[in-house]
């Protein structure tokens, strides 16, 4: 079972929640699944939520006659409604369920799409809290869980549960050994839903004028989960995020072959100044950053001006350390890269803030990393508000209405 190829369909549309789509695609591909990203729009490039552009592999019409082991519907609105209204997709998912093959949905998609198609009747299911009443009306059996399986149906709650949901899908398709193999390098949280913790040294205020302007470079080989979570979360906080391609075209092919489209080229981005520059990881992307004289010079200027900068995963070691940008600073990085850091004293921490520098470890720490940035720019209350909205922290349903609580770790 573990060696068999599994074919997976992930349809996307304008208004798809990018974290839910990209995290699931990335993790399934890490497991060896043959994932087809299909657009239900007239064009391959879709305008996902929070200004992100994702380029599909094929139009949905090209996939209609293919048999998939799993069809997964990401959430986001109006993305889930567009998936619901796609007749080709509706026919495919109905046949998938009738034939006893896996189908899955997250966030708004269980209620808006699967419920509308009659695929939740007498099924145990979960969705984003604000869609609970709609899901109840579809005769689904609501069960309080971050990830829920009922037969061949797997559902989950939102962006903050997408990573554990994706690993659960890997387990269903490939077995527990493969799921454990894939989840290990992700550096996932041991207690999903608990409040996150950040190590801060040499505290300083991160200042900006009216709205923080943040540069997020991307390149071929960038880790798409990390880039997507950083961009998505910071835009939820209403920061002005500029996504710049370190290359000669806007479209980049990320580390797990997700195609993302940047806002501008780096050569244009370097003409501006930023309140924060933050680098996603991914081996190929980090190497491209380290080799970009324009980006390295911009980072050096940022440091000299005592303005904030940060990096995650491979980038602290391959970019910041290699160009002297960690001198006198405590930092962390992807576990396999920590040996490259001169100062390893704080590498076991998931997120480290040292004055105007913030670093983190990998895909599984990206949400905490992004929320820590929000906290530095907008205070902790704003970060917790966003974390709860994304269901990164625990949320229960009380009398069919969402009620949030923060469960603190014992650590």
N, C-alpha and C positions, 0 to 999 in steps of 0.2 A: 504494500500500500504506500509506504513512504517513498518509493522510487517512481511511482506512477505519475505521469504528467496530468495536471488538472487544468481544465480550461475554465476561465472565469470571465464574465462580462460585467463591466462597470459602466453604466450609462451616465452621462453628464449633460447638463443643460445650462443656459443662462440662469444664474441664481442658485446654482449648486453650492453647498457649503464646502469650500476647498479643503479644509482640514480633514473632514470626514472622507472625502474622495481620495485625496493624496495619501493619507496615512494608510488606508486600506489597500490601495494599489501597491504602494511601496512594500508593505509587510507581506502581502501575498506573493509578490515577485521575489522577495528574499527567500521565501519557502520553495521557490521553483515553479510557482503557478504560471501558466500562460495566460496573462491578463490582457484582455482587449478593452480599451477605453473607447466608448462609442458615443458620439454626439447625437442627441435627438433634435438638434437645431439644423438649419440649412447649411451652416458652415461648421468646420471642424473646431475652430477656436471659439470657446465659450467664455462669456463674461461671468465668472463665478462671483459669489458674494465677496464683499470687502475689496472690490477692485482688482481681484486676481484673475488672470487669464490662463486657462488651461487648454492645451491643444490635444484633441482626441486623436486616436489612431485611425478611426474609420467612422463613417456614418452608420447609424443604427440599421439602416436598410441593408447594409452589407452583411449584417450579422444574423438576419432573420432565419436563415436555414441552418445555422450552426448549432450543434448540441453543446451546451455548457454544463459543467459540473456544478457551477454556482453562478447565480445572477444576484448581484448586490446593488441596492439602490441607496445612494447617499442622500442626505437630507438637504436642508436649506430651503428658504422660500424666496422667490417663487419656483425654485428649481424642482422641488418635489411635485408641485402642481403640473409643471411641464412634463415630467416623467409620467404622471398619471394620465395626461391627455395624449400621450404618444400611443397610438393604436397598435403599432408594430410591437412596442415594448409590452403593452398589456397582453397581447396574444402570446408573446414569448414567455412571460412570467406565469400566466395561467397554465400553459403547457408544461412549464418547468414543475409547477406544483402537482399537476395531474400525473406527471410521469414519475413523481417521487424523487426528484433531484433537489438539491439545496437551493433555497432562495433566502435572501436576507435584506434587511433595511434598517436604517438608523435615523434618529431625530424625528423630523416631520414625515419621512417617507413611509413608515409603517401605517400611520393613520391616513395620510393624504392619498397615497398610491395603493398600497396593499389593501387597506380597509375599503377604499372606494371600489376596488375590483372584487370584493367579496372573499378575499383570501385570508381573512382573520377570523372568520366565523368559528366560534368554539375553540379558538386557538389561544394559548397563553402568549401574550405579547407585551412589549414595552415600547414607549416612544418618548419624545420630548414632552415635558409636563403640560405645556399649554395646549397640546393636541390630545390630551387624555379624554376629554369629553367626546371628541370626534371619534376616537378609537373605541370608546365604550359603546357608542351608538352603532358600531360595526359588529357588535356582539363578540368582541374579543374579551378574553379573560385577562384582566390586568394583574400582573404579578410584579411586586416591587423588587427590581434587580437592575444592576448596571448592564448586564448582558444576560439574555434569556434565550434558551433553546426549547422549542417544542417540535419534536420530530425533525423534519427537514427545514423548519423555519427558525431563523436566528434574528433577533431584534435587539436594539440597543438605544441609548437615550440621547446622545449628542456629541459634540466635538471632544468633550472631556472624557468620554468613555470609548472613543474610537480606537485607541491603541489596544486596550484589552479586548475589545470586540474583534479586532482584526486577528489577534493571536488566537482567539477562540475559533475563528473561521479556519485558520491554519490547522488547528487541532482536528476539526471535523473533516477536513480534506486530506490531511497527511498523517494524522496521529499525534499523540502527546509528545513523543520524542522529538519530532520535527518542530512542534510548537515551542518546546523548551530550548531547542537549538537556536531558533530564530529570536526568541525573546531575550536570551542572555545578553547579546551585544547591544541591545536597544537601551540598556541601563534604565529599565522601567522602575517605577516606584513600587516598593514592597507592599504598601497599603494604599490601594487605589481609593481616592475620595478623601483622604486625610488632608489636613492643612499642610501646605508646603513650608519649608524652612530654608532660609538663605543665610550664609555666613557673610557678615559685613565687617570689614576692617577699615580703619581710617575713614570714618564716615565724612562725607561732604555732600552738600546740596547740589543736585544737578539742575542748573537753571536754563531758562529759555525765555524768549520774549512773550509771544502770545500763544503760539502753537509749536510744539517741538517738531523740527524737521529731522528726519532720520533716514540715513542711507543704508540700504540693504543690497550689497552686491550679490550677483548670482553668476554662475558660469557653467559650462558643460562639466558634469560631474559633481555639481552641488548636491548635497543631501536634501531631497525635496521635502521631506517631512519637516526638517528643521527650518528651512526657508519659509515654508507655508505657514507654520505655526507662528513664527516671529512676525511675519507680515500681517497675518490675520488678526492676531491678538493686539498688536500695536495700532492697527486701524480701528479695531473695536474701541480702543481707548481714545480715538479721535486724533491721534498723532498724524502728521503728514509724512507718509512713508514713500520714499523714492526707491524703486527697484531698478537697479542698473546692471545691464549685461556687460560682463568683462569679456568681450569678444567683439566680432564684427557684425553681429546680427542680434535682433531682440530675442528671438526664440532660442532657448537653451535646452539641451538634453540632459536632464538630471541623472543622478547616480543609478536610480532604478528605472531609467528610461521614461520617466514622466516628462512631458514636454510643457514647459512654462514659458510665458512671454513677458519680458521685462517692460518697464515703462519707457526707459531711455537707455542709450549706450553710455558706458562709463566715461567716454571721452567728453560727453556733454555734462554728465553728473559732476565731474571734477571741477567744473567752473563755478559751482555753488559751495556754500559752507553749510555745515550740519551741526545740530546740537548733539547728535549721536551717530556713530558709524558702527554697525553690528554685522559681523561675518557669520553666516551659516557654515556648517562643516561639509563633509563629503571629501574623500581623498583627492579626487580629480579637481573639484572646485577649489579646495584649499591650495593646491599646487598652482592653479591658475591665478589665484589671488597673490600668492607669494611671488610669482613671476611677473606681475603687473607693476611696472615702475610707477605708473600714474596712481594706482590704488595705494601702494606702499608709501609714496610721498604724501598722499592725502592723510593717511593714518599717522604719519610722523608729525605732520602739521597739527593734526587733531590733538595728539599727545602734548606737543610743545605749548599749545594754547590752553592746556589743562581742561579740554573739553572731553566728555565721555566717549569711550569706545569699548567694544566688546567682541567676543568670539566664542564659538561653541564647537565641541567635537574635535576634529583634526586641526581647525584653524588656530587655536591658541598656540599649538606647538609648531605647526608648519609655517604660519604667517607671522604671528606676533613674536614668538621666541626667536625665530630665525632672523628677524630684522631688528632685534634689540628693543622691542616694544613691551617686553615684560620686565625690563630691568628695574629692580627695586620693588617689584610687585608680587603679591601672592596670587596664584591662579590655579585652575584645574583644566582638564582636557579629557578627551576620549581615553579610557583606561589604557589602551595599547600605545597611546602617544605620550603618556605622562613621563616616560623615561627621557624624553627630549626636553623637558622643562628643567631649567637650572635650579629652581626652588620647588621642591616637591612636598613641602610641609603641609599644604592644605588640599592636596589633589583628591582626597577621598570625599570632599564635600561636593554636593550636587550642583550648587551655584555659589560662586565666590564673588563678592564685590569688594574691591580694594580701591577706595577713593573714586577715581573716575574710570576705573576698569571693571568690567564684569565678564566672567567666563563661566562656562558650563561644560557638561560631559558628553551628551549625545542625544539621539532622538527622544529617548524616554525622559530626558530632563528639559526638553525644549519648552514645554508649557511653563514649568517653574521659572526657567530663564526669562521667558517673555514677560511673565507676570512680575518678576523681580524688576524688570526694566520699567514696567508700568508703575510699580510702587515707587521707584526712585523719581520718576517724572511727575506722577499724579497723586502720590500717597497710597498707603496700604488699603484704605477703604475702597478706592477705585479698583485696585487689583483684585480684592476679594469679591467685589460686585461682578466683575467680568468672569472670575473663576466660577462663581456660582451660576451665572447665566450659561456658561459653557458646560455646566455639570462636571467640572473638574473636581469640585468639592461635593460632598454628600448632599443630596436633596431627597426628601421624602414626599410622599403624597398624603395629605391629610384632608379627608372629606373631599376627595377628588380635586384638590387644589394643591399646587406646589408649596412646600414649606421648607426652608433651607436651614441647615445647621452645619456648623463647622466641628468636625471631630478631630481633636488634636492627637498627634502621635505620642506614644510614650517615650520616644527617643529624645 
